[in-house]
């Protein structure tokens, strides 16, 4: 896959951000929403998720078959990322 750039709107329910490719995926994420976005699996919440604060970036490797979910603490928050298959 070529490099993919996208913005996902995370709500207060777990929102699918990305499914890893068959060989895994390298992701670069940035939170420019002005509020915390919680990252994790399909059960992500404000208590078990990784806190990606406003203006923070994160580089993450997803193994084959893994999916990343995001969740906003309130309202809808945008999470920008670009990703490339490994």
Contact map, one row per residue, 1 for C-alpha under 8 A:
11110000000000000000000000000000000000000000000000000000000000000000000000000000000110
11110000000000000000000000000000000000000000000000000000000000000000000000000000000110
11111000000000000000000000000000000000000000000000000000000000000000000000000000011110
11111100000000000000000000000000000000000000000000000000000000000000000000000000011100
00111110000000000000000000000000000000000000000000000000000000000000000000000001111000
00011111000000000000000000000000000000000000000000000000000000000000000000000001110000
00001111100000000000000000000000000000000000000000000000000000000000000000000111100000
00000111110000001000000000000000000000000000000000000000000000000000000000000111000000
00000011111000100000000000000000000000000000000000000000000000000000000000011110000000
00000001111111100000000000000000000010000000000000000000000000000000011100011110000000
00000000111111100000000000000000000000000000000000000000000000000000011111111000000000
00000000011111000000000000000000000000000000000000000000000000000000001111110000000000
00000000011111100000000000000000000000000000000000000000000000000000001100000000000000
00000000011111110000000000000000000000000111100000000000000000000000111000000000000000
00000000111011111000000000000000000000000100000000000000000000000000111000000000000000
00000000000001111110000000000000000000000100000000000000000000000011110000000000000000
00000001000000111110000000000000000000000000000000000000000000000011110000000000000000
00000000000000011111000000000000000000000000000000000000000000000011100000000000000000
00000000000000011111100000000000000000000000000000000000000000001111000000000000000000
00000000000000000111111110000000000000000000000000000000000001111110000000000000000010
00000000000000000011111110000000000000000000000000000000000000011000000000000000000010
00000000000000000001111100000000000000000000000000000000000000011000000000000000000000
00000000000000000001111110000000000000000000000000000000000000110000000000000000000011
00000000000000000001111111000000000000000000000000000000000011111000000000000000000011
00000000000000000001101111100000000000000000000000000000000011110000000000000000001111
00000000000000000000000111110000000000000000000000000000001111000000000000000000001111
00000000000000000000000011111000000000000000000000000000001111000000000000000000111100
00000000000000000000000001111100000000000000000000000000111100000000000000000000111000
00000000000000000000000000111110000000000000000000000000111100000000000000000011110000
00000000000000000000000000011111000000000000000000000011110000000000000000000011100000
00000000000000000000000000001111110110000000000000011111100000000000000000000111000000
00000000000000000000000000000111111000000000000000000111000000000000000000000111000000
00000000000000000000000000000011111100000000000000000110000000000000000000001110000000
00000000000000000000000000000011111100000000000000000110000000000000000000000000000000
00000000000000000000000000000001111110000000000000001100000000000000000010001000000000
00000000000000000000000000000010111111000000000000111100000000000000000110000000000000
00000000010000000000000000000010001111100000000000111100000000000000011110001010000000
00000000000000000000000000000000000111110001110011110000000000000000011110000000000000
00000000000000000000000000000000000011111001000011110000000000000001111000000000000000
00000000000000000000000000000000000001111111000111000000000000000001110000000000000000
00000000000000000000000000000000000000111111000000000000000000000011100000000000000000
00000000000001110000000000000000000000011111000000000000000000000011100000000000000000
00000000000001000000000000000000000000011111100000000000000000000000000000000000000000
00000000000001000000000000000000000001111111110110000000000000000000111000000000000000
00000000000001000000000000000000000001000011111110000000000000000000001000000000000000
00000000000000000000000000000000000001000001111110100000000000000000001010000000000000
00000000000000000000000000000000000000000000111110000000000000000000000000000000000000
00000000000000000000000000000000000000010001111111000000000000000000000000000000000000
00000000000000000000000000000000000001110001111111100000000000000000000000000000000000
00000000000000000000000000000000000001110000000111110000000000000000000000000000000000
00000000000000000000000000000000000111100000010011111000000000000000000000000000000000
00000000000000000000000000000010000111100000000001111101110000000000000000000000000000
00000000000000000000000000000010001110000000000000111111000000000000000000000000000000
00000000000000000000000000000011111110000000000000011111000000000000000000000000000000
00000000000000000000000000000111110000000000000000001111100000000000000000000000000000
00000000000000000000000000000111000000000000000000011111110000000000000000000000000000
00000000000000000000000000011110000000000000000000010011111000000000000000000000000000
00000000000000000000000000011100000000000000000000010001111100000000000000000000000000
00000000000000000000000001111000000000000000000000000000111110000000000000000000000000
00000000000000000000000001111000000000000000000000000000011111000000000000000000000000
00000000000000000000000111100000000000000000000000000000001111100000000000000000000000
00000000000000000001000111100000000000000000000000000000000111110111000000000000000000
00000000000000000001001110000000000000000000000000000000000011111100000000000000000000
00000000000000000001111110000000000000000000000000000000000001111100000000000000000000
00000000000000000011110100000000000000000000000000000000000000111110000000000000000000
00000000000000000011000000000000000000000000000000000000000001111111000000000000000000
00000000000000011111000000000000000000001100000000000000000001001111100000000000000000
00000000000000011110000000000000000000111100000000000000000001000111110000000000000000
00000000000001111100000000000000000000111101000000000000000000000011111000000000000000
00000000011001111000000000000000000011110001000000000000000000000001111100000000000000
00000000011111100000000000000000000011100001110000000000000000000000111110000000000000
00000000011110000000000000000000000111000000000000000000000000000000011111111000000000
00000000001100000000000000000000001111000000010000000000000000000000001111100000000000
00000000001100000000000000000000000000000000000000000000000000000000000111110000000000
00000000001100000000000000000000000000000000000000000000000000000000000111111000000000
00000000111100000000000000000000000000000000000000000000000000000000000101111100000000
00000000111000000000000000000000101010000000000000000000000000000000000100111110000000
00000011110000000000000000000011100000000000000000000000000000000000000000011111000000
00000011110000000000000000001111100010000000000000000000000000000000000000001111100000
00001111000000000000000000001111000000000000000000000000000000000000000000000111110000
00001110000000000000000000111100000000000000000000000000000000000000000000000011111000
00111100000000000000000000111000000000000000000000000000000000000000000000000001111100
00111000000000000000000011110000000000000000000000000000000000000000000000000000111110
11110000000000000000000011100000000000000000000000000000000000000000000000000000011111
11100000000000000001101111000000000000000000000000000000000000000000000000000000001111
00000000000000000000001111000000000000000000000000000000000000000000000000000000000111
